[in-house]
Amino acid sequence: MRRRILLALMGLAAMTASASAQEAPQPRLPTEPLVIVTRDGTQHRFTVEMALSPDQQMTGLMWRPEVKPDEGMLFDWGTPRDSAMWMKNTITSLDMLFITQDGRIHRIAERTVPRSLATIESHGPVRATLELAAGTAERLNLRVGDRVLQRIFGTAP
């Protein structure tokens, strides 16, 4: 009888650990500098985690409790394509910037809804998607057409 209880408790502990692991953010990814240059020439500097592999991109900022004002995550799609994101398991609101091959902001989705399964689309081919803390686009007055300097666009910050 004790053995059955012990085995049941061990199984329950393993299931709990597995569920907790699924709800943990991925380890911090390698970072690189990124600069957004607005229409008036103002430069806003960020340190962004680089989501390059499909696994890194699938997890993204899920389960992260916050994104600092000068940080973010850059999803490099490699070649221009339509981008569709969602907020499943993302527990903090984000601003999403969809960026063309030449480093221009194509679309901005502001203050996305945490945990939402709604699709957030680029509405055209983009090379990358940048996720920033919610409210960053408004705070910095970022607009479609502003320029993003980063090595993947052939421009170093």
LINNORDA-V387343 format. One record per helix or strand. SS is the DSSP state (A for helix, B for strand). FROM is the first residue (numbers start at 0). LEN is the number of residues. If there is no record, write none. Layout:
BEGIN
{{SS/FROM/LEN} {SS/FROM/LEN}}
END
This chain:
BEGIN
{{A/1/21} {B/30/7} {B/42/9} {A/53/6} {B/70/15} {B/93/6} {B/103/6} {B/119/14} {A/135/5} {B/146/3} {A/150/3}}
END
